Amino acid sequence: MMMIIGMFVFRISTAAYDQLVQKTQWRHASNSRVGTLPAYQFIGRGENTITLSGSIVPEFGNQKSLIKLSDMADTGRAYPLICGNGRVWGQYVIESISETHSIFFKNGTAKKVEFTIELKQISTPKTLKDNTLRAEGGAVIQGDGGFGEN
């Protein structure tokens, strides 16, 4: 297992990503000043996004995996994102899925599908204890064993 979001497991037999890009922002409010540069005040951490990119070919992966992820995104729900090494990233929503189909069989089915999945964090976990994900601020997020739908 490479990573899991909700009940969907990223692995070679489903949709293995070959690149993970994390982007974190920090917020600075500005106040205009006459005759000089604006004054800035740090107001805290901003958005955290993760972009997963990879390819599905007949020998590795299943194109139906992208349909499952699209179905999950259609719910609008947030899902726990957990790495195969045990790192709990937090609660994420699926913001977008891009697919590029190429190299086709005679019937029009793609031999290769490149995908990009963009995830946006909505809460940061403190602990994962007793299959319950506890977010900062003390909120408890429960579902089917703490890994599925809320």
C-alpha positions, 0 to 999 in steps of 0.5 A: 500500500502506497497511500489510502484516502478513505477506503481507496488504496493507492497501489500497483493494482489500482492507481499507483502514483509516481509523483507526490507534490505537497504545497503549503501556504502561509498567510500574510495580511497587508495594510496599505501605507502612504508613501511606502510599501504595505505593512504585512502581518503574519496571520497563520498557515494557509491551504495545504494541497497534495497533487498525485500524478501517475499512469495506469497501463494494462499491466499496472493499475485499473482504469475503474479506480479513477471512477471510484475516486470520482464517485468519492469526490462527487460526495463532497466529503472529506476523507482521512489521508494516510501514507503507507509508512504510517504518516497521517496527513489529515482530512482531505477533499478530492478537489480535481481529477485530470485524465489523459488517455493515449495509445488506443486499442482497436475498440477505442479503449486507452492502453495508457491513462495518465492521471493527476489528482488534487487533494485539499486539506481541511483539518490536521490530525493530532492522533489516530487512536482506537480507529478514531481520527482526532483533528486539531481543536478536539473534533472527533471524526468517526466513520466506518473504522475511522477510514471511510465515509463520515 
